[in-house]
Amino acid sequence: MEINLNRVDYLQVGVISQKTMRLLPALGRKATQKVAVADHDGVITCFGMKKGEAVPVFKTLPGQKITRLGLGGALGTPQEKIFVCAGSEVKGYTKKGKQFLSFEANLTESINAMHVSGADLFVCASYIYNHYCDCKDQDYYLSGDKINDIVCLPAENLGRIVPVLACQDRVLRVLQGSELVYDIEVPGPPSVLELYNRDGGTNGEDILYGTVDGKLGLIRITDSSSSSKWEIDNEKKKGGVLCIDTYDILGDGVKDILVGRDDGTVEVYGFDSSNEPSLRFEHVLLESVTSIQGGCVGKESYDEVLTATYTGWVTGLTTEPQQAEAGAGEEVKMSRETQSKVAALREELDQLQIKVVQGREKYQQTSQSSTAVSAMPVFSVNDKFTLCQDDASYSLTLEVQTAIDNLLLQSDVPIDLLDVDKNSAVVSFSECDSEPKGNFLLVTYRCQANTTRLELKVRSIEGQYGTLQAYITPRLQPKTCQVRQYLIKPLSLHQRTHTIEQDRPMNTLSLVGQFSFAEIHSWVLFCLPEVPEKTPAGENITFYFQNTFLGTQLEATYCKGEGHFKSDNISTISILKDVLSKEATKRKNNLNISYDINDDSVGHTLKMIHPKLEYQLLLAKKVQLIDALKELQVHEGNADFLIPEYRNILDESAYLLEEYKKQPAHLERLYGMITDLFIDKFKFKGQNVKTKVSLLLEVLDNYDLDSLMNFFNEA
């Protein structure tokens, strides 16, 4: 069953965080619902719709930035009390706007996730979970990695409290009291949790999760174990999931899943007869969707998907039919209500234009005065720098509350810029001095009018580390700019994983010295992405990583005075050895470094590179043939005389060129990895083979896996 939803913009508030908009329960079965939304200015706005106009119910005074908004109330009654968290304080308001609670949690960090259930309040700061009952401290838990969200299974169904934490290390942690009962591995860092059907489903045990890399799933949580019911992969490379809700928008009696993503995509998933979710509706807004709710807002009896976006727009996708647009030569007959609405909007627009002209004149007059001070306009930037597993690249997403004028990217390490289809900005590269100043990239993006969101992709080279800087200039007067910095780590293409294959040929690097657990953790944090900033609890820790480009693995186990690193790629061990010894020397730590090199690992790594290299060589050959084949086709009038292989190249020419364009310097990148592997193999044996690199490149030009393996063995 397909559905048609029409967009209606209701209201704009300030910049808003994830999960800060909720619909209050309806008074009647088909009555419209009130909307509560909170922003970074600390203002809670509650409004309803009347004759197509947003009518405020209440609005609070500005205060500290609000990071979460939730609904609560006594168990078994309508959940219509509004709870917000700002800093380390939780406030409660009635549906009329009267404040009845102000509770200071006394946390050292700001609260970033909250759940309310009856008299129980669950709050999370970066690594800390706290449970309060009637504002009295009950339970506490220190997580191994950052907590992104929290949800609690319904106590009225289960008879006990079961909090579930979504943690950055790709794990959901199930708690009981202050203890961890078990953890659940999920396919990506979970960014949001919601109770399925808003009540946990039939048994109150079902939880929906969304991940930073755009995956979606349903998990059933029981006393001692969990089971995955279904999982939706992010095959179309859409944005990360920021918000989820369940609501029967299709009207088929089955609750549908509503999803909001950070690239502005709104999705509705319905269920087929086999109880598997399938996409039924999709709409793209121009900015990240921070909150999503299903309900009835605009008009009685018409359901809708209500969304709130980063810049504060509250927008509905409603089932109410909108007036058809007029065709050529037709006149649009507007209702009186619509006519008066248009007239009011025009009047408001005229007044705003007059205000802008007056403000500009006033600014020009005061700016000429010798005592005038130009005030810097403040603007919010929502940025995200994440490693994409599928193509081993980093995605940099920048979102600004006003239109972006231009963006300047500067890097002190060699990186490749990849094409992004969604990006319509004009790109200009500038020459830069890489040698004396260490400046490898200088590129400007000039944005089209009304661009508030920009997505870029870069690919780094492992072993080369430094900083990528983004200078963001919005369309504001006077001109102002914000700088954001992103670390490119030595092993930047590695990603955390839950397990590794122990039967691979492994190389080992061991460190022994007078260093603390916190010191060696800071070195590992400097080398590898996705490592928690906080030193782990306990005396030792083991992390597993996978290289997203090659698929090679790394195991890092360390404690006070000792560290052991195992990898099936010698180059990974070589980079770690160089960087860790450099970091230890900086801090005047004496290290005793030993290593055990497994020669079989070299052949194993070459076999892992082989399919990628073969594909790239074949792709390059095919692309070289395209122009000549097209010329032959034009000359002969058709391509029937060509052998099937060449006809196939002509048929797929657009796809082949697109693939080739997507992968700049891909072949050079693979050649570089093989060269590094060759140098590193003999470096650990105390031999310098840099003079033989030219011979290696000759072998690569006439590539054959066996001859390459022989060259490595004979050199």
C-alpha positions in Angstrom: 0.0 0.0 0.0 1.5 3.3 -1.1 0.8 6.6 0.7 0.8 10.3 -0.4 1.9 12.8 2.2 1.9 16.6 1.7 4.4 18.9 3.3 3.2 21.7 5.6 5.5 24.1 7.5 4.1 25.1 10.9 6.6 27.1 12.9 10.3 27.9 13.4 12.0 28.0 16.8 15.8 28.3 17.5 18.4 25.6 16.7 17.4 22.3 18.2 19.1 19.1 19.4 18.1 15.4 18.8 14.8 14.2 20.4 13.6 17.6 21.6 10.1 17.6 20.0 7.1 15.6 21.3 3.4 15.4 20.6 1.1 15.6 23.7 -1.6 13.0 24.0 -4.9 13.9 22.2 -8.0 14.7 24.3 -10.4 12.9 22.0 -10.0 10.0 19.5 -9.7 12.2 16.4 -8.8 15.5 18.0 -5.7 17.5 17.1 -2.6 17.3 19.4 -0.4 20.0 20.9 3.3 20.1 20.0 6.1 20.7 22.6 9.5 21.7 21.2 12.6 22.9 23.0 15.6 24.7 21.5 19.3 25.8 22.2 18.1 29.1 23.5 16.5 27.2 26.5 12.9 28.1 25.3 10.1 25.5 25.4 7.4 26.3 22.9 4.0 24.5 23.1 1.5 25.2 20.4 -1.6 23.8 18.6 -3.1 24.5 15.2 -6.3 26.5 14.7 -7.6 27.4 11.2 -4.2 26.7 9.7 -2.4 29.0 12.2 0.0 28.0 15.0 -1.5 29.1 18.3 0.9 29.2 21.3 -0.3 27.4 24.4 2.8 28.6 26.4 6.4 29.7 25.9 9.1 29.7 28.6 11.8 32.3 29.1 15.3 31.7 27.5 17.8 29.8 29.6 20.5 27.1 29.2 20.6 25.0 26.0 18.1 22.2 26.2 19.5 18.8 25.0 16.4 16.5 25.5 12.7 16.7 25.9 10.5 13.8 27.1 7.0 13.2 28.3 6.0 11.6 31.6 3.3 11.2 34.2 2.0 8.7 36.7 1.9 5.1 35.3 -1.4 4.2 33.8 -2.4 7.9 33.1 -1.9 10.0 30.0 1.8 11.0 29.7 1.3 14.7 29.3 3.9 16.3 31.7 6.9 17.8 29.8 10.4 17.1 31.1 13.5 18.8 29.7 17.2 18.6 30.6 19.5 21.6 30.3 23.1 21.3 31.6 22.9 18.9 34.6 19.3 20.1 35.6 16.0 18.4 34.8 12.8 20.6 34.8 9.2 19.5 34.6 6.2 21.5 33.3 2.5 20.8 33.1 0.8 20.8 29.7 -0.3 24.4 30.5 3.3 25.5 31.1 3.4 25.7 34.9 6.8 24.5 36.3 6.4 21.9 39.0 10.0 20.4 39.1 13.5 21.7 39.1 16.0 18.9 39.9 19.8 19.4 39.9 21.5 16.0 39.2 24.9 17.4 40.3 26.7 15.8 37.4 30.1 17.2 36.2 28.9 17.0 32.6 25.8 18.0 30.8 23.0 15.5 30.5 22.7 14.2 26.9 20.1 11.5 27.2 17.0 11.1 29.4 14.1 8.7 30.0 11.1 9.3 32.3 8.8 6.5 33.6 6.4 7.3 36.4 8.4 8.4 39.5 11.7 7.1 37.9 14.1 9.4 36.1 17.0 8.0 34.1 19.7 10.4 32.9 23.0 9.9 31.1 26.0 12.2 30.7 28.9 11.2 28.4 29.9 8.0 30.2 27.7 8.0 33.4 24.2 6.6 33.9 22.1 7.7 36.9 18.7 6.4 38.1 16.6 8.5 40.5 13.3 7.6 42.0 11.3 10.6 43.4 14.5 12.6 42.9 16.5 10.3 45.2 19.6 8.6 44.0 19.1 4.9 43.2 21.6 3.4 40.8 24.8 4.4 39.0 26.8 2.9 36.2 30.1 3.9 34.5 30.0 2.9 30.8 33.1 1.7 28.8 32.3 4.2 26.0 30.1 7.2 25.3 26.4 6.8 25.9 24.3 8.2 23.0 20.8 7.3 24.2 18.8 5.5 26.9 15.4 3.8 27.0 13.7 1.7 29.7 11.5 -1.3 29.1 8.0 -0.6 30.5 8.0 -1.5 34.2 4.2 -1.9 34.2 4.5 -4.9 31.8 7.6 -6.5 33.2 7.3 -5.7 36.9 10.9 -4.5 37.1 13.1 -1.7 35.7 15.3 -2.6 32.8 17.3 0.3 31.4 19.1 -0.1 28.0 22.0 2.1 27.1 23.1 2.8 23.4 26.9 3.1 23.5 29.3 4.4 20.9 31.4 1.1 20.9 28.6 -0.6 18.8 27.0 -2.1 21.9 23.6 -1.9 23.7 24.1 -2.4 27.5 21.3 -4.0 29.5 21.4 -3.0 33.2 19.8 -4.2 36.4 20.3 -1.8 39.3 23.9 -0.7 39.0 25.1 -3.9 37.4 25.6 -4.8 33.7 23.4 -7.9 33.0 24.7 -8.4 29.4 25.6 -6.4 26.3 24.2 -6.7 22.7 26.4 -6.2 19.7 24.8 -4.1 16.9 26.2 -3.5 13.4 27.1 0.2 13.9 27.5 2.8 16.7 23.8 3.2 18.0 22.6 6.8 17.9 18.9 6.4 19.0 16.7 3.9 20.9 12.9 3.8 21.0 10.3 1.3 22.4 8.7 -0.6 19.6 5.0 0.4 19.3 5.8 3.1 22.0 5.2 0.3 24.7 7.8 -2.3 23.8 5.4 -4.4 21.7 3.2 -7.3 22.9 5.6 -8.4 25.8 7.1 -5.0 26.4 10.5 -6.4 25.4 11.0 -5.0 21.9 13.4 -2.1 21.2 14.1 -0.2 17.9 17.6 1.1 17.3 19.2 3.3 14.7 22.9 3.7 14.0 25.3 6.5 13.1 25.9 4.8 9.7 22.2 4.6 8.9 21.2 1.0 9.8 17.9 0.2 11.6 16.9 -2.8 13.6 14.5 -4.4 16.1 15.8 -6.4 19.1 13.9 -8.4 21.7 15.4 -8.2 25.2 14.7 -10.9 27.7 16.1 -11.6 31.2 19.4 -13.2 30.2 19.7 -12.9 26.4 18.5 -11.0 23.4 17.4 -11.9 19.8 17.5 -9.8 16.7 14.0 -9.7 15.0 15.1 -7.9 11.8 17.7 -5.5 10.5 17.7 -3.0 7.6 21.0 -2.3 6.0 21.9 1.2 4.6 22.5 0.0 1.0 21.6 3.4 -0.6 24.2 5.2 1.7 21.6 7.5 3.3 22.4 9.6 6.4 22.7 8.3 10.0 19.5 7.7 12.0 18.7 10.5 14.5 15.1 9.7 15.5 12.5 6.9 15.3 8.8 6.6 16.1 6.0 4.0 15.6 2.6 5.1 14.3 -0.1 3.7 12.0 0.2 6.4 9.2 -0.8 4.0 6.4 -4.1 3.3 8.2 -3.9 -0.5 7.8 -4.2 -1.3 11.5 -0.4 -2.1 11.8 2.0 0.4 13.5 4.5 1.7 10.9 8.0 2.8 11.7 8.9 6.5 11.1 12.6 7.3 10.6 14.4 10.7 10.5 18.0 10.9 9.2 20.8 13.4 9.4 20.8 14.0 5.6 17.2 15.2 5.8 15.5 11.9 4.7 12.2 11.1 6.3 11.1 7.4 5.8 8.0 5.4 6.6 8.4 1.6 6.8 5.3 -0.6 6.7 5.0 -4.3 7.4 4.2 -7.0 4.8 2.5 -10.4 5.5 5.8 -11.9 6.5 6.2 -9.2 9.2 9.3 -7.8 7.5 9.6 -4.0 7.2 9.6 -2.4 3.7 9.9 1.2 2.6 6.5 2.8 1.8 7.3 6.5 1.7 10.3 8.8 1.5 10.7 12.5 1.5 13.8 14.7 1.7 14.0 17.8 3.8 17.0 20.1 3.3 18.4 19.7 6.8 18.9 17.0 9.4 15.7 15.6 11.0 16.3 15.7 14.8 12.9 14.6 16.0 10.0 12.7 14.4 6.5 11.9 15.7 3.3 10.4 14.3 -0.1 11.9 15.2 -2.7 14.5 14.3 -1.7 18.2 14.4 -3.0 20.3 11.4 -6.6 19.1 11.1 -8.9 16.6 12.9 -9.0 13.1 11.4 -5.9 13.7 9.2 -2.9 11.8 10.5 0.6 13.1 9.8 4.3 12.6 10.3 5.6 15.6 12.3 9.3 16.4 12.1 11.6 19.0 13.6 14.8 19.9 11.8 18.2 21.2 13.1 17.4 24.9 12.3 14.2 24.7 14.3 11.5 24.1 11.6 8.5 22.1 12.8 7.1 20.5 9.6 4.2 18.1 9.0 3.8 15.5 6.2 0.1 15.2 6.3 -2.5 12.8 4.8 -4.8 15.9 4.2 -5.1 16.5 0.5 -3.6 19.8 -0.6 -5.1 22.0 -3.4 -4.1 20.9 -6.8 -1.8 23.3 -8.7 -3.3 24.9 -11.8 -2.3 23.6 -15.2 -1.7 25.9 -18.2 -4.5 28.3 -18.8 -6.3 27.3 -15.6 -7.1 29.6 -12.7 -6.6 28.5 -9.1 -9.7 28.9 -7.0 -8.5 29.6 -3.4 -10.7 29.2 -0.4 -11.3 32.4 1.7 -9.2 30.9 4.4 -6.3 30.4 2.1 -6.7 33.9 0.5 -6.6 35.6 4.0 -3.6 33.5 4.9 -1.7 34.6 1.7 -2.7 38.2 2.4 -1.4 38.0 6.0 1.9 36.5 4.8 2.4 39.2 2.2 1.7 41.9 4.8 4.2 40.2 7.2 6.8 40.0 4.4 6.4 43.7 3.6 6.9 44.6 7.3 10.0 42.4 7.5 11.5 44.1 4.4 10.9 47.5 5.9 12.6 46.4 9.1 15.6 45.0 7.2 16.0 48.3 5.3 15.8 50.3 8.6 18.3 48.0 10.3 20.7 48.2 7.4 20.5 52.1 7.4 21.1 52.2 11.1 24.1 49.8 10.9 25.6 52.0 8.1 25.2 55.1 10.2 26.7 53.7 13.3 29.6 51.9 11.5 30.8 55.3 10.3 31.1 56.5 13.9 34.6 56.4 15.5 33.2 54.9 18.7 31.2 52.1 17.0 32.2 48.5 17.6 31.2 45.9 15.1 29.5 42.9 16.8 30.4 39.4 15.6 27.3 37.5 14.7 27.2 34.2 16.5 26.0 31.1 14.6 25.7 27.4 15.4 27.5 24.7 13.4 26.5 21.0 13.5 29.4 19.0 12.3 30.2 15.3 12.0 33.4 13.5 10.8 32.8 9.8 10.5 34.6 6.8 8.9 32.4 5.1 6.2 33.0 1.3 6.3 31.8 0.7 2.7 34.4 2.8 0.8 37.0 3.4 3.6 36.5 7.2 3.4 35.7 9.9 5.9 32.4 11.8 5.5 32.5 15.4 6.8 29.0 16.9 7.2 28.6 20.5 8.1 25.3 22.1 8.9 24.8 25.8 9.7 21.6 27.5 11.0 21.9 30.1 8.2 23.0 29.8 4.5 26.7 28.9 3.9 28.6 31.4 1.7 31.8 29.4 1.3 33.9 26.7 2.9 37.7 26.5 2.9 39.4 23.1 3.6 43.0 23.0 4.5 45.0 19.9 5.4 48.6 19.3 6.6 48.5 15.7 5.5 48.0 14.2 2.0 44.3 13.3 1.5 42.1 12.7 -1.5 38.8 14.5 -2.0 36.1 12.2 -3.4 33.0 13.1 -5.4 29.7 13.5 -3.5 26.5 13.4 -5.6 24.5 15.5 -3.2 27.1 18.3 -3.2 26.2 21.1 -5.6 28.9 23.6 -4.5 31.5 25.0 -6.9 35.0 23.5 -6.0 38.2 25.4 -6.6 41.7 23.9 -5.8 44.6 26.2 -4.9 48.3 25.3 -5.2 50.0 24.9 -1.9 53.6 24.4 -0.6 53.8 20.9 0.8 57.5 20.9 1.7 58.4 23.9 3.9 54.9 24.6 5.4 53.4 21.0 5.4 50.3 22.3 3.5 49.0 19.5 1.3 45.5 20.6 0.5 43.8 24.0 0.0 40.3 23.9 -1.5 37.3 26.2 -1.6 33.7 25.3 -1.9 31.4 28.2 -3.1 27.9 27.3 -2.1 24.7 28.1 -4.0 22.1 30.4 -2.3 20.2 28.8 0.6 22.7 25.9 1.1 22.7 25.2 4.9 24.1 21.7 4.7 27.3 20.5 3.0 28.6 16.9 2.7 32.2 16.1 1.7 34.2 12.9 1.5 38.0 12.5 2.0 40.3 9.5 2.1 43.4 9.5 4.1 46.6 7.4 3.9 47.5 5.3 6.9 50.8 6.3 8.4 50.3 10.0 7.5 48.7 11.9 10.3 47.8 15.5 11.1 44.8 17.9 11.0 42.1 18.7 8.6 40.7 22.3 9.1 37.4 23.6 7.9 36.8 27.4 7.7 33.0 28.0 7.5 31.8 31.4 6.4 28.0 32.0 6.4 26.0 34.6 4.5 26.0 37.1 7.4 27.1 40.7 7.8 29.6 41.6 9.0 31.6 38.6 7.5 32.6 36.1 10.2 34.1 32.7 10.1 34.3 29.6 12.3 37.1 27.1 12.3 36.6 23.4 13.0 39.5 20.9 13.3 39.4 17.2 12.6 42.3 14.8 13.5 43.5 12.4 10.9 45.0 9.6 13.0 48.0 7.4 12.1 45.7 4.3 11.6 42.8 6.4 10.4 41.2 3.7 8.3 40.8 1.2 11.2 37.3 0.7 12.7 36.3 -0.9 16.0 34.9 -4.5 15.7 33.6 -7.0 18.2 35.8 -10.0 17.3 38.7 -10.9 15.0 39.8 -14.2 13.3 42.5 -15.6 15.5 43.8 -18.2 12.8 45.4 -15.5 10.6 49.2 -15.2 10.5 49.9 -12.5 13.1 52.8 -10.1 13.7 53.3 -9.0 17.3 54.6 -5.7 18.7 55.3 -5.6 22.5 56.1 -2.6 24.6 57.4 -2.7 28.2 58.3 0.4 30.2 57.6 2.8 33.1 54.3 4.1 31.9 50.8 4.3 33.5 47.6 2.7 32.1 46.3 6.3 31.4 49.5 7.1 29.4 49.4 4.1 27.1 45.7 4.6 26.6 46.4 8.2 25.5 48.9 6.8 23.0 46.4 4.3 21.6 43.8 7.1 21.4 46.3 9.2 19.5 46.9 6.3 17.0 43.4 4.9 16.4 39.8 6.1 15.8 36.8 5.0 17.9 38.8 4.6 21.1 37.0 6.1 24.2 38.6 9.3 25.5 38.2 8.2 29.1 40.7 5.7 30.4 38.8 2.4 30.8 37.9 1.1 34.2 39.9 -2.0 35.4 43.5 -2.8 35.1 43.7 -3.9 31.5 41.7 -3.6 28.2 41.6 -5.3 24.8 40.3 -3.6 21.6 39.8 -5.2 18.2 40.0 -3.2 15.0 39.5 -3.9 11.3 41.0 -2.0 8.4 38.0 -0.8 6.3 40.1 -0.6 3.1 41.9 -4.0 3.2 40.1 -6.0 5.8 43.3 -6.7 7.8 42.9 -6.8 11.6 44.5 -5.5 14.8 44.3 -6.6 18.4 45.4 -4.1 21.1 45.8 -5.4 24.6 47.5 -3.1 27.2 47.8 -2.3 30.9 50.2 -0.4 33.2 53.7 -0.9 32.0 52.9 -3.3 29.2 51.3 -3.3 25.7 50.8 -6.0 23.1 49.6 -5.3 19.5 48.9 -8.1 17.0 48.1 -7.6 13.3 48.2 -9.7 10.1 49.6 -6.6 8.3 53.2 -5.7 8.9 52.6 -2.1 7.8 50.1 -1.6 10.7 52.7 -2.9 13.2 55.4 -0.7 11.6 53.2 2.5 11.9 52.4 1.6 15.5 56.0 1.1 16.4 57.1 4.4 14.9 54.2 6.5 16.4 54.3 4.9 19.9 58.0 5.2 20.2 57.8 8.9 19.1 55.0 9.6 21.6 56.9 7.9 24.4 60.1 9.9 23.5 58.2 13.1 23.7 57.2 12.3 27.3 60.7 11.1 28.1 59.5 7.5 28.7 62.0 4.7 28.1 60.4 1.9 26.1 61.6 -1.6 25.6 60.2 -2.6 22.2 60.3 -6.1 20.8 58.5 -7.6 17.8 57.8 -11.0 16.3 57.3 -11.0 12.5 55.5 -13.8 10.8 56.7 -14.0 7.1 53.4 -15.8 6.1 51.5 -12.6 6.9 53.1 -10.8 3.9 51.7 -13.3 1.4 48.3 -13.2 3.3 48.2 -9.4 3.0 49.1 -9.5 -0.7 46.3 -12.0 -1.3 43.9 -9.5 0.4 45.1 -6.7 -1.8 44.9 -8.9 -5.0 41.1 -8.7 -5.8 41.1 -4.9 -5.4 44.3 -4.4 -7.5 43.0 -6.8 -10.2 39.7 -4.9 -10.3 41.3 -1.5 -10.6 43.8 -2.7 -13.3 40.9 -4.2 -15.3 38.8 -1.0 -14.8 41.7 1.2 -16.0 42.2 -1.0 -19.1 38.5 -0.9 -19.9 38.3 2.9 -19.5 41.3 3.3 -21.9 39.4 1.3 -24.6 36.1 3.3 -24.4 37.1 6.2 -26.7 38.6 3.9 -29.3 35.5 1.6 -29.3 33.1 4.5 -29.5 35.0 5.8 -32.5 34.8 2.4 -34.2 31.1 2.3 -33.4 30.5 5.7 -35.1 32.7 4.7 -38.1 30.9 1.4 -38.7 27.4 2.6 -37.8 26.9 -0.1 -35.1 28.8 -2.3 -32.7 27.6 -5.7 -33.9 30.9 -6.6 -35.5 32.7 -6.3 -32.1 33.3 -9.4 -29.9 30.9 -9.7 -26.8 33.6 -8.5 -24.4 34.0 -5.1 -26.2 30.3 -4.7 -26.8 29.9 -5.2 -23.0 32.4 -2.4 -22.4 30.5 0.0 -24.7 27.1 -0.9 -23.0 28.6 -0.3 -19.5 30.7 2.7 -20.5 28.8 5.3 -18.4 29.0 3.0 -15.3 32.7 2.3 -15.9 33.6 6.0 -16.3 31.5 6.8 -13.1 33.4 4.1 -11.1 36.8 5.4 -12.4 35.9 9.0 -11.5 34.8 7.9 -8.0 38.2 6.4 -7.2 40.9 9.0 -7.9 44.4 7.7 -7.3 43.0 4.3 -6.3 45.6 2.4 -8.2 48.4 4.6 -6.9 47.0 4.0 -3.4 47.2 0.2 -3.8 50.7 0.5 -5.3 51.7 2.6 -2.3 50.4 0.0 0.1 52.4 -2.8 -1.6 55.5 -0.6 -1.6 55.1 0.1 2.1 54.6 -3.6 2.8 57.8 -4.4 0.9 59.9 -1.7 2.7 58.4 -2.7 6.2 59.0 -6.4 5.7 62.7 -5.8 5.3 62.9 -2.9 7.8 62.1 -5.4 10.6 65.0 -7.5 9.3 67.4 -4.6 9.4 67.6 -4.2 5.6 67.0 -1.1 3.6 65.4 -2.1 0.2 64.4 1.4 -1.0 66.8 1.0 -4.0 64.7 -2.0 -5.2 61.4 -0.1 -5.2 61.8 0.7 -8.9 62.1 -3.1 -9.7 59.0 -3.6 -7.6 57.1 -1.0 -9.7 58.2 -2.8 -12.9 56.7 -6.1 -11.5 53.4 -4.2 -10.6 53.2 -2.7 -14.2 53.0 -6.3 -15.5 51.0 -7.5 -12.5 50.6 -11.1 -11.6 50.1 -12.3 -8.0 52.6 -15.2 -8.3 55.4 -13.1 -9.8 54.8 -10.4 -7.1 54.9 -13.1 -4.3 58.2 -14.4 -5.8 59.7 -10.9 -5.9 58.9 -10.4 -2.2 60.4 -13.8 -1.3 63.5 -13.4 -3.5 64.3 -9.8 -2.6 
